[in-house]
Every structure is written in structure tokens, then in C-alpha cells.
Amino acid sequence: SWDAQSPLLLPGGWQLLACRVQEAAMQLARANTDPYQVFLEAGELETWLEVRPRRTGDRFQPLGMEDGSLKVSDYMINQKIPRRARARWPMVCLQGQIAWIPGGAPAHTRRLQPSSRCVLWLRLTRSQLG
């Protein structure tokens, strides 16, 4: 298990910080311009978070794509994620589904809406030592 108060250390010197936010989450999300920070609809309070590398056959429904999905490999090309980094790039999953690929927008199904009650804030950073 992972204590959301301390960063999750990832390969390559990356760290993922997560916490639930309530107050002003919609305003913060609208003002966000950092592709390595995201506000997600967390759904149930017992949501489990998994950070893993890409798997063969992974698909992702990026923000704005109301129907269907893209192969993660195609999405990474579109986002200009360097080829050498793609195999180890973190996929943030909620309840077994890719909710965010850092460097891009959240999954359409995890976008914040006026009815969102439980918001998860995530920020991926690179340590100075990595």
C-alpha cells in the first residue's frame, strides 16, 4: 500500500504525489496548465490507485473522446513522448482502467464534472537526483 502523504518513487528518478482535494478543485483544475499535474474524478472513496508501465494491448480514452479509445502506443506518439521512454512511462490507473498518462489529459471517463464529489490530485515530478 502507499501513503498518499509521501511521494511514490518511480524508476528514472520520477515521483508521483497524490491526495484527495475538495475545496476549489474545479477552479484549480480549470486553471491547470501543467501536463504533469491532473485532477481526476475519483469516484468511490475506496478507489484504488495503481501506477504501472504500458502493457501490450492497452487502450486509453483521452479527454474529449466520448466514444471509443486509442491504442496507448498511438496516444504516446501523438503526445510526442520519446520512443526510448515509452516502455517505462507510467500509466496511472484507477480501478483497473487507465485514468491518466502523465504529459497529457485525463481519461474522458475521469474528467471532473460539476457533480464530482471525490477529486484526486496527482502530480508527477522528477527528482533532482534522478
Disulfide bonds with the S-S distance in Angstrom:
none
